Amino acid sequence: MLEFDGLSKSYGNNRVLEGVAFTVAPGSMFGFCGANGAGKTTTMRIAMGLARADAGEVRWRGRALDQALRRRIGYMPEERGLYPKMKVGEQLAYFARLHGLDSRAAARAAEQWAERLGLGARRGDQVEKLSLGNQQRVQLAAALVGRPEVLILDEPFSGLDPVGVDALAEALLEQVRAGVPVVFSSHQLDLVERLCDSVGILARGRMVATGTVTELRQRESGRVLRVVVPDAPQGWASTLSGVRVVSQQGGDTLLELDGGADEQAVLAAALRTGRVTHFAWREPTLVELFREAVADPAERGEEVAA
Ligand SMILES: Nc1ncnc2c1ncn2[C@@H]1O[C@H](COP(=O)(O)OP(=O)(O)OP(=O)(O)O)[C@@H](O)[C@H]1O
């Protein structure tokens, strides 16, 4: 297990992390989500020894991470860390050697990863001559080239074109299949939903939700029904008890039911309007779950603990 256990961190009076905890099993992918400034980068930097936690630790296979263990981690920093004048191929071989590969294995791994991430033709070019998206691919190759046991990637998909996204997604899934735990941060929630076994949502330094996307959906309090009633008048559902009309376009109606509302009563009301061509619970998207999870309690009108 890769365990992030009770991480807390302040910069001056700014409490950036408060007891952040989650685990990532070998062979699984964890999507680390949260608004700008929530503390994702700080969490990853603590894991890599680039920032010091005030409390808590990160463990791999039961051992607190130290510099020797960190050499087995493929890390992609947010600030990126390439040598602009070095050629792509040389740079990748250099990173592979830093992770302990001998020079022949390093050269081979550099070639393979450049090829895999669509950089084959650019191996002889200096990094600074590449477009930003291609520099991003080099950075990813640098994280992967040392045969890492663990991958920690800070926004690896940002700036990639769709082909680059697919190439990276496939490379990461291959690592997962080989038993590597993968953590990546991202604002691209569609990708997180598609790729990740589990998800963590960080808000103001606290983990406000963790679990599989399915589990997060089940925890969602509002229950949204989609009912399509082509012949119904506008507002057909507005007087039903415990039901809030989210939207109605023609007969296509989204309804949010509170805990006590009876969906069978909604169905009966729908049938009274004429034909019912669709009647099903609609699962919230990860974007909706995210909005709900990170919403400021004060803005939601909830009581805020002092
Ligand atoms: N070295 C530092 N000194 C002071 N404050 C810092 C430092 N690093 C981060 N912070 C603060 O910590 C908070 C969390 O920042 P962090 O970069 O971890 O967030 P993030 O979730 O990665 O955001 P983003 O999605 O924008 O990358 C922010 O308020 C930031 O200003």
The ligand as a MOL file (V3000), in Angstrom:
LIG
                    3D

  0  0  0     0  0            999 V3000
M  V30 BEGIN CTAB
M  V30 COUNTS 31 33 0 0 0
M  V30 BEGIN ATOM
M  V30 1 N 6.2810 27.3390 -0.5220 0
M  V30 2 C 5.1360 27.8770 -0.1270 0
M  V30 3 N 5.0950 28.9400 0.7060 0
M  V30 4 C 3.9390 29.4680 1.1270 0
M  V30 5 N 2.7200 29.0250 0.7540 0
M  V30 6 C 2.6760 27.9740 -0.0850 0
M  V30 7 C 3.8700 27.3320 -0.5600 0
M  V30 8 N 3.4920 26.3050 -1.3710 0
M  V30 9 C 2.1450 26.3040 -1.4010 0
M  V30 10 N 1.6490 27.2990 -0.6260 0
M  V30 11 C 0.2200 27.5750 -0.3970 0
M  V30 12 O -0.4030 26.3550 -0.0830 0
M  V30 13 C -1.7400 26.3120 -0.6050 0
M  V30 14 C -1.9220 25.0340 -1.3980 0
M  V30 15 O -1.1780 25.1140 -2.5990 0
M  V30 16 P -0.9780 23.8540 -3.5670 0
M  V30 17 O -0.0600 24.2850 -4.6620 0
M  V30 18 O -0.5870 22.6660 -2.7750 0
M  V30 19 O -2.4520 23.6440 -4.1400 0
M  V30 20 P -2.9710 22.7750 -5.3740 0
M  V30 21 O -4.1580 22.0170 -4.8690 0
M  V30 22 O -1.8930 21.9800 -5.9620 0
M  V30 23 O -3.4610 23.9050 -6.3900 0
M  V30 24 P -3.4900 23.9380 -8.0210 0
M  V30 25 O -4.6460 23.0940 -8.4470 0
M  V30 26 O -3.7260 25.3850 -8.2880 0
M  V30 27 O -2.1680 23.4330 -8.5140 0
M  V30 28 C -1.9300 27.5900 -1.3840 0
M  V30 29 O -2.6140 28.4980 -0.5370 0
M  V30 30 C -0.5140 28.0790 -1.6280 0
M  V30 31 O -0.4700 29.4530 -1.7220 0
M  V30 END ATOM
M  V30 BEGIN BOND
M  V30 1 1 1 2
M  V30 2 1 2 3
M  V30 3 2 2 7
M  V30 4 2 3 4
M  V30 5 1 4 5
M  V30 6 2 5 6
M  V30 7 1 6 7
M  V30 8 1 6 10
M  V30 9 1 7 8
M  V30 10 2 8 9
M  V30 11 1 9 10
M  V30 12 1 10 11
M  V30 13 1 11 12
M  V30 14 1 11 30
M  V30 15 1 12 13
M  V30 16 1 13 14
M  V30 17 1 13 28
M  V30 18 1 14 15
M  V30 19 1 15 16
M  V30 20 2 16 17
M  V30 21 1 16 18
M  V30 22 1 16 19
M  V30 23 1 19 20
M  V30 24 2 20 21
M  V30 25 1 20 22
M  V30 26 1 20 23
M  V30 27 1 23 24
M  V30 28 2 24 25
M  V30 29 1 24 26
M  V30 30 1 24 27
M  V30 31 1 28 29
M  V30 32 1 28 30
M  V30 33 1 30 31
M  V30 END BOND
M  V30 END CTAB
M  END
